[in-house]
C-alpha cells in the first residue's frame, strides 16, 4: 500500500470514528490514536525518510494537508461536544427557586460539653489552671504514687482495664496531680478534666466517663478552704440557695477524706425522689492531700498542705438536667441532644 492509499484509508477511519464520538473522553482517545506521538498520522510523517527524495515534497504536502484536515475536524467536534456537555451539566444543576428551602437546623452542645465548659469557667475564675494528662497511664501514676501500692485493698475499689503489665487506661484523673507536683513546686492550683475508664456498666455507670479533678497545694491550706471553695462551686452550678456538707469517707490519696453532698435543689431539702427523701445529694469526693503523696513528689509536707477533689462530669450533668439514665449521654440520639439547645 502506497502513501496515498494509506492517507485515504486514514480519512475513512476518521470519518467512521467521528460518527460514534459521544463524549470528550472518547474524542481524546481518538486524537491520541491519530495525532499522538505514536499515532497513525505521526507514524506516516516519521516514515518520510523512506520515500525517494524526488517524491518527498509532494508526499509532505499531502500528509500536512491530512494532519490539518484531521485537526480541524476534531476541533469542530470538540466545540460541539463541549456545548452539549455544558447544556447537560446546566440541566443537572438547575435549581427550582420556587421549591421550599431545605432547612438546616442549628446544632447543640452535648450536655457533657456544657457542664465541662461551665466547670472550667467557674474554677478558672478562682485561679485554677487547666492540665490534661494522658489517658493511657502507667501503674505508678495511677496507683502507686497516689498511695495505692500493689497489695493495697483500695485497688479492689476500681476495676481496671490493663493494656500491659504496667500500662492501663487511667481509672481517675488524679494521676495528673502527681505529674504536676513532680514538675512544679507550690503554690499549685490546677484543674484536670478528662476521660477515665472502669469496668462498670449500668444506668448510672459507664465503662468510659469524664472526670474533673482539682488540686490546691500551698502554705496553710486547710479543710475550711476546701469547704469554702465547694460552697461557691455548688451555688454557681445548682443555684444560690444550695448548701454543702462534708461526710467522712476514705480515699488512699487524701487524709482526711470526705464525701461532699449538696442540699437538694429540687425540693429545697424537704425530701423528694431525686434526693431519695434525705434532702441531700452526693456529688463528689474530696479531702486533704495525704502527706505521703506530697513527700513522694518532693514537696515538704511539714511546710505545705493541700486539698484535692474529683467529680464525674456525667453525674453533674445528670443531676443538673434531670437525666435519669447515663446511657442517654453516649447514644447520640438527636432527639435527646436537641433538648439542650439554647
C-alpha positions in Angstrom: 0.0 0.0 0.0 1.5 3.4 -1.1 1.3 6.6 1.0 -1.7 7.9 -0.9 -3.7 4.8 -0.2 -2.8 5.0 3.5 -3.9 8.6 3.6 -7.2 7.7 2.0 -7.7 4.8 4.5 -6.9 7.0 7.5 -9.5 9.6 6.2 -12.1 6.9 6.0 -11.3 5.6 9.5 -11.5 9.1 10.9 -14.9 9.7 9.3 -16.3 6.4 10.7 -14.8 7.0 14.2 -16.1 10.6 14.4 -19.7 9.4 13.9 -19.5 7.3 17.1 -18.0 10.0 19.3 -20.4 10.9 22.1 -18.1 12.4 24.8 -14.9 14.5 25.3 -13.1 11.4 26.7 -13.9 9.4 23.5 -12.6 12.3 21.4 -9.4 12.5 23.4 -8.8 8.8 22.8 -9.4 9.4 19.1 -6.9 12.3 19.0 -4.2 10.1 20.6 -4.9 7.4 18.1 -4.3 9.6 15.0 -2.4 12.7 16.2 -0.5 11.4 19.3 3.3 10.9 19.2 2.8 7.3 18.3 -0.4 8.0 16.3 -1.1 6.8 12.8 -0.5 10.2 11.1 2.6 10.9 13.2 3.9 7.5 12.0 3.5 8.4 8.4 5.4 11.6 8.9 8.3 9.7 10.5 8.4 7.4 7.6 9.0 10.2 5.1 12.8 9.3 5.1 11.9 6.0 3.4 10.3 7.9 0.4 12.5 8.7 -2.6 13.9 12.3 -2.3 12.1 13.5 -5.5 8.7 12.4 -4.1 9.1 13.9 -0.6 7.8 17.4 -1.4 4.6 16.1 -2.8 4.1 13.5 -0.1 4.9 16.1 2.6 2.2 18.4 1.2 -0.4 15.5 1.3 0.5 14.5 4.9 0.4 18.0 6.2 -3.0 18.5 4.5 -4.2 15.3 6.2 -3.0 16.5 9.6 -4.6 19.9 9.2 -7.9 18.4 8.0 -7.9 16.0 11.0 -7.2 18.7 13.5 -10.0 21.0 12.1 -12.5 18.1 12.2 -11.5 17.2 15.8 -11.6 20.9 16.9 -15.1 21.3 15.4 -16.3 18.1 17.0 -14.8 19.1 20.4 -16.6 22.5 20.3 -19.9 20.8 19.7 -19.4 18.3 22.4 -18.5 21.0 24.9 -21.7 22.8 24.2 -23.7 19.6 24.7 -21.9 18.7 27.9 -22.3 22.2 29.3 -26.0 22.1 28.5 -26.4 18.7 30.2 -24.5 20.0 33.3 -26.7 23.1 33.5 -29.8 20.8 33.3 -28.5 18.7 36.2 -27.6 21.7 38.3 -30.8 23.6 37.6 -32.5 24.8 40.8 -36.1 25.5 41.1 -36.2 28.6 43.2 -39.9 28.2 43.8 -39.4 25.0 45.7 -39.4 25.1 49.6 -35.9 25.5 51.0 -34.2 22.7 52.9 -33.9 24.0 56.4 -30.7 23.1 58.2 -31.1 23.0 62.0 -28.5 24.6 64.3 -26.7 22.0 66.4 -26.5 22.0 70.2 -23.7 21.4 72.6 -23.7 18.0 74.3 -24.7 18.2 78.0 -21.2 16.9 78.9 -19.6 19.8 77.0 -22.0 22.3 78.6 -21.1 21.1 82.1 -17.4 20.8 81.3 -17.3 24.4 80.0 -19.3 25.7 82.9 -17.0 23.9 85.5 -13.9 25.2 83.7 -15.3 28.7 83.8 -16.2 28.5 87.5 -12.8 27.2 88.6 -10.8 29.3 86.2 -12.5 32.3 87.9 -11.0 31.0 91.2 -7.5 31.0 89.7 -7.2 27.3 88.6 -5.0 26.4 85.6 -6.0 23.6 83.3 -3.9 20.4 83.0 -4.8 17.4 80.8 -2.8 14.2 81.4 -2.6 11.1 79.2 -5.4 8.7 79.1 -3.0 5.7 78.9 -1.2 5.8 82.2 1.4 3.6 83.9 0.6 1.8 87.2 2.9 4.2 89.2 1.0 7.4 88.4 -2.5 5.8 88.5 -2.0 3.9 91.8 1.4 3.7 93.5 2.2 7.4 93.6 -1.3 8.0 94.9 -0.6 5.9 98.0 -2.1 2.7 96.5 0.7 0.1 96.3 0.3 -3.3 94.6 -1.1 -5.0 97.7 -3.4 -2.2 98.8 -7.1 -3.2 99.2 -8.2 0.1 97.6 -7.3 -1.3 94.2 -10.3 -3.6 94.6 -12.5 -0.4 94.5 -11.7 0.1 90.8 -12.0 -2.5 88.0 -9.1 -1.5 85.8 -8.5 -2.0 82.1 -4.9 -3.2 81.7 -3.1 -2.9 78.4 0.1 -4.5 79.6 1.6 -5.4 82.9 2.4 -1.8 83.8 0.1 0.1 81.3 -3.6 0.8 81.8 -6.4 3.1 80.8 -6.5 5.5 83.7 -9.2 5.0 86.3 -9.0 8.5 87.6 -7.7 11.9 86.6 -5.9 12.1 90.0 -2.8 10.7 88.1 -2.5 14.2 86.7 -1.9 15.6 90.3 1.3 13.6 90.5 2.6 14.7 87.1 2.1 18.3 88.1 3.6 18.1 91.6 6.7 16.3 90.3 7.5 19.2 88.0 6.2 22.2 89.9 6.7 23.4 93.4 3.9 25.1 95.3 1.8 27.2 95.1 -0.2 24.8 92.8 -3.7 25.3 91.7 -4.8 23.0 88.8 -8.0 21.6 87.3 -7.6 18.3 85.4 -10.6 17.3 83.2 -10.6 14.2 81.0 -11.8 10.7 80.1 -11.4 7.8 82.6 -12.1 4.1 82.3 -13.5 1.4 84.6 -15.1 -1.9 84.1 -18.6 -0.9 85.3 -21.8 -0.6 83.3 -25.4 0.2 84.4 -27.9 3.0 84.4 -25.7 5.3 86.4 -22.2 4.0 85.4 -20.3 3.6 82.1 -17.0 1.9 81.2 -15.9 5.3 79.9 -16.8 8.6 81.6 -15.4 12.0 82.3 -13.9 13.3 85.5 -12.7 16.6 86.7 -10.0 16.7 89.3 -8.9 19.7 91.3 -5.7 20.2 93.3 -4.5 23.1 95.5 -1.2 23.0 97.4 0.2 25.9 99.3 1.2 27.0 102.8 -1.7 27.0 105.3 -4.3 25.2 103.2 -7.0 23.7 105.4 -10.2 21.8 105.1 -12.0 25.1 105.6 -10.6 26.3 102.3 -11.9 23.2 100.6 -15.4 23.7 102.1 -15.5 27.4 101.1 -14.4 26.6 97.5 -17.0 23.8 97.2 -19.8 26.1 98.6 -19.0 28.6 95.7 -18.9 25.7 93.2 -22.3 24.4 94.3 -24.0 27.8 94.3 -22.9 28.5 90.7 -23.8 25.1 89.4 -27.0 24.3 91.2 -28.3 27.7 92.3 -27.7 30.3 95.0 -29.7 28.6 97.8 -27.7 25.3 97.7 -25.6 24.3 100.7 -22.9 21.7 101.0 -21.9 19.3 103.7 -18.9 17.0 104.2 -19.2 13.4 105.4 -16.2 11.3 106.5 -15.0 8.8 103.8 -11.9 7.1 102.6 -9.6 7.6 99.7 -6.0 6.4 99.8 -4.5 9.7 98.5 -6.3 12.0 100.9 -6.4 12.1 104.7 -8.9 13.1 106.0 -11.2 12.2 103.1 -14.8 13.3 102.7 -17.8 12.8 100.5 -19.4 16.1 99.5 -23.2 16.4 99.4 -25.4 19.4 98.3 -28.8 20.2 99.6 -31.4 19.0 97.2 -32.1 21.8 94.7 -35.3 20.0 93.6 -37.1 20.1 96.9 -35.1 22.5 98.9 -34.0 19.8 101.3 -37.5 18.7 102.2 -37.2 15.3 100.6 -38.1 14.0 97.2 -37.4 11.2 94.6 -34.2 12.9 93.5 -32.6 13.0 96.9 -34.4 9.8 98.0 -36.1 11.6 100.8 -32.9 12.6 102.6 -32.7 16.2 101.4 -29.1 15.8 100.3 -27.4 14.6 97.1 -23.9 13.2 96.9 -21.9 15.0 94.2 -18.1 14.4 94.6 -15.3 13.1 96.8 -12.5 15.2 98.3 -10.0 15.5 101.1 -6.7 16.9 102.3 -3.8 15.5 100.2 -2.1 12.7 102.0 1.4 13.7 103.3 2.9 10.5 101.7 1.7 11.7 98.3 3.2 15.1 98.8 6.5 13.7 100.0 6.6 11.2 97.1 6.6 14.2 94.8 9.4 16.0 96.6 7.1 18.5 98.4 7.8 19.2 102.1 4.7 18.0 103.9 5.6 20.0 107.1 5.6 23.2 105.2 2.9 22.7 102.6 -0.6 21.2 102.8 -3.2 20.8 100.1 -6.7 19.6 99.2 -8.0 17.6 96.2 -11.4 16.9 94.8 -12.8 14.9 92.0 -16.3 14.7 90.4 -17.9 12.9 87.5 -18.9 15.3 84.8 -21.7 13.0 83.7 -23.1 12.8 87.2 -23.2 16.6 87.5 -24.9 16.8 84.1 -27.5 14.1 85.1 -28.3 16.0 88.3 -28.5 19.4 86.8 -30.5 18.5 83.7 -32.6 15.7 85.3 -31.2 12.9 83.2 -32.2 9.5 84.7 -30.1 7.2 82.6 -26.4 7.7 81.9 -26.5 5.8 78.6 -28.5 8.7 77.1 -25.3 10.7 77.2 -23.5 8.2 74.9 -26.2 7.2 72.4 -26.0 10.3 70.2 -29.8 10.5 69.8 -30.5 13.9 68.3 -34.0 14.0 69.9 -32.3 13.9 73.3 -29.5 16.3 72.4 -32.0 18.8 70.9 -33.3 19.5 74.4 -30.1 21.3 75.4 -30.2 23.8 72.6 -30.3 27.4 74.0 
